[in-house]
Amino acid sequence: MKQTDRSIIMITAGGVGERFGSSVPKQYVELGGRQVISYVIEACKRSRLADAVLVVAHPRYHDELRERYGVEVTGSGSTLNDTKRMGLNYIREHSSCKKLIIADAIRPAIEARVLDRFFTLLDDFDAVACARKITDSLGRHGHWAVNRDEYYTLNAPEGFSFELIDRHFKADSPLTESIHQLPETSKVFLDFDVPYYDKLTYPEDLLRIQTILGLRR
């Protein structure tokens, strides 16, 4: 990473995968003969508009990430928000970042074309996020019926004006979506026209995601 770098992708890879039940964090398990994180790094490196890619990971994996994938790394925290804050601090100190995309190491179906689309959208918006309409019925405790059209889900990647997210992001926030830490007056684009990038949470997710990757090829 250089002081002149202005468009950066940060991959959060600090999770330990407690629900996955593996001997290694799930971003390092094999999927189709490759580590899950390798798909994410490959997509980020294929972005035409990114100046640099940073992986925020536990120090025990730094040498492996550098040697195997040739990426820049910095240390992660004990929670996802800690990890994001540490990545933001590193980027502020080592670059002149204006546009930031935050990618998730356990969403291996991510595509370079969407990363580039987000970088372009950040010319006109403060933040960009993948959004998905809810197709299942919703319930709520104490309410008989809920209108699902009033709700949507959010998932990585997310894109931000770096100055804005760096100024407002707090590691101790209970909010799990970075975009919710921005002021409500922020100009946000919700992109419903990109695929849902499945998150690897349980071992049974591996087969589904491998099928998606196979169909894409």
SVG drawing of the C-alpha trace seen along z (x, -y; Angstrom):
<svg xmlns="http://www.w3.org/2000/svg" viewBox="-52 -14 58 44">
<polyline fill="none" stroke="black" stroke-width="0.4" points="0.0,0.0 1.3,-3.4 0.5,-6.9 -0.9,-7.6 -3.4,-4.8 -7.0,-6.2 -9.3,-3.2 -8.8,-0.3 -10.4,3.0 -10.3,4.3 -10.9,8.0 -12.0,8.8 -10.6,12.2 -10.3,12.2 -13.1,14.6 -12.5,17.9 -15.5,19.8 -16.8,21.1 -20.1,22.3 -18.3,24.1 -16.6,26.7 -13.3,26.8 -9.7,27.0 -9.0,23.8 -11.1,20.6 -13.6,21.2 -11.9,18.7 -9.0,21.1 -10.9,24.4 -10.8,25.9 -13.5,25.3 -12.9,27.0 -9.3,27.7 -8.6,24.1 -8.9,22.0 -12.1,20.1 -10.3,16.8 -8.4,17.4 -11.6,16.8 -12.1,13.5 -8.5,12.3 -8.6,13.3 -11.8,11.3 -10.3,8.3 -7.0,8.5 -9.0,8.6 -10.7,5.3 -9.7,2.8 -10.3,-0.2 -8.7,0.9 -5.3,-0.5 -4.6,1.9 -6.0,4.9 -5.5,5.2 -6.4,8.4 -7.1,7.9 -6.3,11.2 -5.0,12.9 -1.2,12.5 -0.6,16.3 -1.8,16.3 0.1,13.2 3.1,15.1 0.9,17.6 -1.2,14.8 1.8,12.8 3.7,15.8 0.7,17.7 -1.3,14.7 1.1,11.7 -1.3,9.5 -0.7,6.8 -1.9,7.7 -2.5,6.2 -3.7,7.5 -7.4,8.3 -9.3,7.7 -11.4,9.9 -14.7,8.9 -15.7,8.1 -16.0,4.4 -12.6,4.4 -11.2,5.9 -12.8,3.3 -11.5,0.5 -8.0,1.8 -8.1,2.0 -9.5,-1.5 -6.6,-2.8 -4.0,-1.0 -5.4,-2.4 -5.6,-6.0 -1.9,-5.7 -0.6,-4.2 -2.6,-5.7 -4.6,-8.6 -7.8,-6.5 -10.9,-8.2 -13.0,-5.1 -13.1,-2.0 -14.8,1.4 -15.1,3.8 -15.3,7.4 -15.9,10.5 -13.4,13.4 -16.2,16.0 -18.2,14.9 -16.2,16.7 -18.6,16.0 -17.8,12.3 -17.1,10.8 -14.7,8.2 -17.3,6.6 -19.4,5.8 -16.4,4.3 -15.8,2.0 -19.4,1.1 -19.3,0.0 -16.2,-2.1 -18.0,-3.8 -21.1,-4.4 -19.0,-6.0 -18.5,-8.9 -22.1,-9.9 -22.9,-8.3 -21.5,-8.3 -22.0,-4.5 -23.1,-1.5 -24.4,1.9 -25.7,5.1 -29.4,5.4 -31.8,8.3 -35.6,8.4 -37.1,10.8 -39.0,13.6 -40.0,15.7 -42.8,14.7 -41.8,12.7 -43.0,13.0 -42.5,10.7 -43.1,11.5 -46.3,9.8 -47.5,9.2 -49.7,11.5 -48.6,10.3 -45.6,8.4 -45.3,6.7 -42.1,8.1 -42.0,5.4 -41.0,2.9 -37.8,4.9 -34.7,6.1 -31.4,7.7 -27.9,6.3 -24.7,8.2 -21.0,7.6 -19.4,6.1 -20.0,2.6 -18.5,-0.6 -17.8,-3.9 -16.4,-7.3 -13.3,-6.6 -13.4,-9.9 -17.0,-9.3 -16.8,-5.7 -13.4,-6.4 -14.9,-9.3 -18.1,-7.6 -17.1,-3.9 -16.9,-2.7 -15.4,0.6 -17.6,0.9 -20.9,0.3 -23.5,3.1 -24.5,2.5 -23.4,5.4 -23.7,3.5 -21.1,0.8 -23.4,-1.3 -25.7,-1.7 -23.0,-3.6 -23.2,-6.5 -25.4,-9.5 -28.9,-9.0 -28.4,-12.0 -25.8,-10.0 -26.4,-9.5 -26.7,-5.7 -27.2,-3.5 -28.8,-0.1 -27.9,2.2 -30.6,4.8 -29.2,5.8 -26.2,7.9 -26.2,11.6 -26.6,12.6 -23.1,13.6 -23.7,16.5 -21.9,16.5 -20.0,19.6 -21.5,20.3 -21.9,24.0 -20.2,27.0 -23.3,27.8 -22.9,24.3 -19.7,25.6 -21.6,27.7 -24.1,25.0 -21.4,22.4 -19.2,24.8 -22.3,25.4 -22.7,21.7 -19.1,21.3 -19.3,24.2 -22.4,22.9 -20.7,19.5 -17.7,21.2"/>
</svg>
